[in-house]
């Protein structure tokens, strides 16, 4: 097996210099670094991860907490998938690999992180019944960052959900709507996004003196089918609504499904705004919010690397979501009955 000492002998550099070049560390010139890397490749050098961990006390592994509980979308989620992809790109460019942490074998996320000797952890989407698991992460000095849920003591970068809810309501008001409904699904005890979006939505309608609590409908879950059921209950109860803000696109797809089956036209009879900008949203013409996945991932990766380097980082950073205007919102001048 080729060692750093073999490379040192072949290049004339010291073993510590070779180590810095191979690990992307130190203030070596690009010419020196490249010369060492070229010689290492020529000699067939393969890094020994175990030995490097023992020497540097770092595994160069970043743990990822991503569970699909309740979503049934796997890696196709419109927020989590691009955030994870971009985060991986940035972290790998800095010399780290990622490893998924699970709660299998009676392990908590924290115990799995210790078992794998990771250098940091990103919390993207944990299992919905695990809030207590993060108390250990809060207490430790292990670098960590959350990208969807706010945990006190864990640096977090997420969307400006309150502002997005406000913007959605105001957008509909400015298009002439006065009977504006809201459909969400139960909060799972970890994500704060649905409550925050409703907070902003309610605040805007209160500002315009249009808030009506009876126009709020809670779906049983986050699926298209549950969205259709929730909209059905809502429209049977209040036939005077002209617009609805739905807290994610899957639920909005349910609104479309119910509307098609019952002869309700979008946007002629009911205007709809969703959230997430899934691929199907463009084909439906759904006006929705697009979260800044690149910005979230870039900031999250920098927060992670800064913590690994021993730097202080801010506790919370929020990124503005962009409203994507399509054909599902109509300007109205009067109410319409179905």
BAMARKE-789595 format. One record per residue: residue in one letter; x, y, z of N, C-alpha, C in turn. Coordinates in steps of 0.2 Angstrom, whole numbers, plus 5000, padded with zeros to 4 digits. Layout:
<pts>
AXYZXYZXYZ;...
</pts>
This chain:
<pts>
X500449945000500050005000500450065000;X500350114996500750174995500550225001;X501050255004500850295010501150365008;X500950415013501150485012501950485012;X502250435015502950445016503250425009;X502950375005503150354999503150414994;X502550454995502450514990502950564992;X503150574999503650625001504250604998;X504450544998505150524995505150534988;X504650524984504650534977504550604975;X504350644979504250714977504750764980;X505050744986505550784989505250824994;X504550824995504250865000504250825007;X504150865012504050825019503350795019;X503350745024502650705025502150755027;X502250805031501650845033501450895027;X501950905023501750945017501250905012;X501450845011501050795007500450785010;X500350775017499750775020499250835019;X499550895019499150955018498850955011;X499250935006499050934999498550884998;X498550825001498050775000497450785003;X497450825009496850845013496550915011;X496850945006496651015004496751065010;X497251055014497351105019497951145018;X498051195023498751225022498751285017;X499251325017499351375012499851365007;X499751305004500251284999500051314992;X500651324988500451354982500151304977;X499751324973499351284968499851234965;X500451264963500951214959501151164963;X501351174970501551124974501051074976;X500451094977499851054978499751004972;X499751034966499550994961500150944959;X500750964960501350914959501250854964;X501050864970500950814975500350764973;X499850794971499250764969499350714963;X499750744958499950704952500350644954;X500850654958501250604960500850544964;X500450574968500050524972499650484967;X499350514962498950474957499350424953;X499950444951500450404948500650344952;X500750354958500950294962500350254964;X499750274963499150234965498950244972;X499050304975498950314982498150314983;X497950274988497250274990497250294998;X496850354999496850375006496550325011;X496750315017496550275022496150315027;X495450305026495050345030495050335037;X495150275039495250255046495850285049;X496450285046497050315048496950385049;X496650415044496550485044496150515050;X495650475051495250495057495550485063;X496050435064496350435070496950485071;X497150505065497650555065497450625066;X496850645063496550715063496050725068;X495750665071495150665075494550685071;X494550685065493950705060493850645055;X493250635055492950585050492850605043;X492850675042492650705036491950675033;X491550665038490850645037490350695040;X489850705036489250755038488650705038;X488350705044487750665045487150705042;X486650665039486050695036485450665039;X485050705042484450675045483850685040;X483650635036483150645031482650585032;X482050595034481650535035480950555030;X480650505028480050515023479450505027;X479450515033478850505037478250545035;X477750515033477150555031477150595024;X477650595021477750625015477550585009;X477850525009477750475004478050504997;X478550534997478850574991479550554990;X479850514995480550494995481050554994;X481450554988481950604987481650654982;X480950644980480650694975480350754978;X480450764985480150824988480450884985;X479950934983480150994980480651044984;X480651034990481051074994481651034996;X481550974999482150945003482650914998;X482350884992482850854987483350904984;X483150964982483651014979484051044985;X483851054991484251074996484751024998;X484550954998485050904999485550904994;X485350904987485850894982486350954982;X486051014983486551074983487051074989;X486751054995487151045001487750995000;X487550944997488050884996488550914991;X488450954986488950984981489351024985;X489151064989489551114993489951084998;X489751035001490050995007490650955004;X490450924998490950874995491550924992;X491350984990491851024987492351044992;X492151044999492551065004492951005007;X492850945004493250885006492850845011;X492150845011491750805016491350755012;X491150705015490650655012490050665017;X489450645014488850635018488650565020;X488350555025488050495027487350505030;X486850465029486250465031486150435038;X485850475043485750445050485050425051;X484950365054484350345055484250325062;X483650305064483450285070483350205071;X483650175066483650095066484050065072;X483950005073484349965078484250005085;X483650035086483550065093484050115094;X484250155089484750205090484350275089;X484450325093484250395092484650425086;X484450475084484850505079485550525082;X485550555088486150575091486650515092;X486350455094486850395096487050375089;X486750375084486950355077487550405075;X487450465076487950515074488650495078;X488550485085489150465088489450405086;X489050355084489250285082489650295075;X489450345071489850355065490350405065;X490450435071490950485072490950545067;X490350565066490250625061490550685064;X490750735059490950795061490450845061;X489850835059489250885059488650845057;X488050885058487450855056486950905053;X486650895047486150935045485450905045;X485050935048484350915050483850935044;X483650895039483250915034482550895035;X482450835037481750815038481750755043;X481650765049481650705054481050675054;X481050615057480350575058479950625063;X479250615062478850665065478750655072;X478950595075478850585082479450585086;X479950625084480650625087480850695090;X480450735092480750805094481150795100;X481050745105481550735110482250715108;X482350685102482950665100483450725099;X483250785098483650835097483950875103;X483650855109483950885115484650875116;X484950815114485650805114486050845109;X485750855103486050895098486150965101;X485650985104485651055107486151065112;X486251015116486751025122487451015119;X487550975114488250965112488551025108;X489251025107489551075103489651045096;X489350985094489450955088489151005083;X489451025077489251065072488551045069;X488051085069487451065066487051115064;X486551105059486151155056485451125054;X484951155055484251135053484051175047;X483651145042483451185036482651175035;X482351155040481551155039481251165046;X481551155051481251155058481651195062;X481351235067481751275071481751245078;X482451225080482551195086482951245090;X482751265096483151315100483851285102;X484351325100485051305101485351275095;X484951265090485251235084485251285078;X485751305075485751355070485351335064;X484851385062484351365057484351405051;X484251385045484051425039483451395036;X482951435036482351415033481951475029;X481451455026481051505022480651555027;X480551615024480151665027479451655027;X479251605031478551575030478051625032;X478151665037477651715039477551765034;X478051795031478051835026477651805020;X477851745018477551715012476751705013;X476551695019475851685021475451755020;X475851805022475551875022475551895014;X476051875010476051895003475551864999;X475351795001474851764998474151794999;X474051815005473351845006473351915003;X473851955003473852015000473852014993;X474151964990474051954983473351944980;X473051904984472351884983471851954984;X471951984989471652044991471752094985;X472352104983472452154977472152134971;X471952064970471652044964470852044965;X470652084970469952094971469552044976;X469851994979469551944982469451964990;X468851944992468651964999468451905003;X468251855000468151795004468651745002;X469151745006469751705005469851655010;X469951595008469951535012470651515013;X470851465018471451445019471451365021;X471851325017471851255019472551235021;X472551195026473251175029473151105031;X473651075034473651005037473951005044;X473850955048474050955054474850965055;X475051005060475751015061475950955065;X476550925063476750865065477150865072;X477250925074477650935081478350955080;X478550955073479250975072479251035067;X478951035062478951085057478551145059;X478751205059478451265061478051295055;X478251275049478051315043477251325042;X476851275043476151285042475851335047;X476051335053475851385058476051455056;X476651455054476951525052476651555046;X476451505041476151535035475451555037;X475051525041474451545043474451605047;X474951615051475051675055475151735050;X475551735045475551785040474951795036;X474651745034473951745031473451785035;X473351765041472951795045473051865047;X473651885048473951955049473751995043;X473851975037473652015031472952025031;X472551975031471751985031471552025037;X471852025042471652065048471752135046;X472352145043472552215041472052245036;X471752205032471252225027470552215029;X470452195036469852185039469452135035;X469752085033469452025029469451955032;X469751955038469851885041469251855044;X469151795042468551755044468751685046;X468751675052468951615055468551555052;X467951555050467551505047467851485040;X468251525037468551505031469251465031;X469351445037469951405038469751325038;X470151285034469951215034470551175035;X470551125040471151085041471051015038;X471550995033471550935030471750875035;X471550815033471750765038472550745037;X472850765031473550745030473750795024;X474350775022474650825017474650795010;X474150755008474050715002473550754998;X473650734991473150764986472450744988;X472350684990471650654992471350694998;X471850705003471550745009471450815007;X471750845002471650915000470950914997;X470850864993470150864989469650854994;X469650814999469150815004469050875008;X469650905010469550965014469251025010;X469451025004469151084999468351064999;X468151004998467450984997467051005004;X467350995009467051015016466951095016;X467451125014467551195014466951225009;X466951205003466551234998465851224999;X465651165002464951145004464751195010;X465151215014465051255020464951325018;X465451345013465451415012465551425004;X464951435001464951434993465151504991;X465251554996465351624993466151634993;X466551584994467251604993467451604986;X467951654985468151664978468951644977;X469251634983469951614983470151574989;X470651534988470951494993471751484993;X472051494998472751484999472851425002;X473251374999473351305001474051305003;X474251275009474851285012475451235008;X475251195004475751155000475351134993;X475751124988475551104981475151044981;X475350994985474950924985474250934987;X474150974992473450994994473051034989;X473451084985473151114980472951074974;X473351024973473150974968472550944969;X472350934976471750904978471150954977;X471351014977470751064976470651064968;X471151054964471051044957470650984955;X470750934959470450864958469650874959;X469550904965468850914967468450954962;X468851014961468551064956468351034950;X468750994947468650954940468050914941;X467950874946467450824947466750854948;X466750924951466150954952465951014948;X466351024943466151074938466351144940;X466851144945467051214947467651234943;X467651294940468251314936468751354940;X469351334938469951374941470251414935;X470351474935470151524941469451554940;X469051544935468451574934468051574940;X467951524943467551514949467851524956;X468451494956468851494962469651504960;X469951554963470651564963471051524968;X471651494966472051454970472751474970;X473051474976473751484977474051424981;X474551394979474851344982475551364985;X475951314987476651324990477051264989;X477651284986478151234984478451234977;X477951244973478151244965478351184963;X477951124964478151064961478151064954;X478451014951478451014943477751014940;X477250974943476550974940476251044941;X476451084945476151154946476151194940;X476751194936476851224930476351204925;X476251144924475751114919475051124921;X474851134927474251154929474051224929;X474651264928474551334928474451364935;X474651334940474551344947475051404950;X474751454952475151514955475351484962;X475951494964476251454970476851494972;X477151474978477751504980478351454979;X478851484977479551444976480051454981;X480151404985480651424990481351424987;X481851464990482451474988482951414990;X482851364987483251304989484051314988;X484251344983484951354982485251404988;X484851454989485151494995485151465001;X484551425003484551385009485151345010;X485251305004485751255005486451285005;X486551335002487251375002487351405009;X486851435012486951455018487051405023;X486651345023486751295027487451265027;X487651255021488351225020488851265023;X488751335022489251385025489251385033;X488651385036488551375043488851315046;X488851255042489151195044489951205044;X490151225039490951235038491151285043;X490851335044491051385049491051355056;X490551315058490551285064491151235065;X491251195060491851155060492451185061;X492551245058493151285059493151325066;X492651315070492651345076492351415076;X492051435071491751505071491051515074;X490851565076490251585078489751595073;X489151565073488651575067488051605070;X487651635066486951665069486451605070;X486051615075485551565077485051545071;X484851605068484251595063484351635057;X484251615051484251645045483651625041;X483351675038482751665034482851685027;X482551645022482651665015481951675012;X481851725008481251745005481051695000;X480351675000480151634995479851684989;X479851654983479651694977478951674975;X478451714974477851694971477951694964;X477651634961477751614954477051624951;X476951674947476251694945476051654938;X475551624939475251584933474551594932;X474151544930473451564928472951544933;X473151534939472551504944472251564948;X472451624947472151684951471851724946;X471251744947470851794943470751854947;X470751914943470451974946469751974946;X469451984952468651994952468452054955;X467852074953467552134955466852124959;X466652064959466052044963466051974965;X465651954970465651884973465351844968;X465451774968465151734963464851674967;X464251654966464051584969464051534964;X464251474967464251414963463651384961;
</pts>
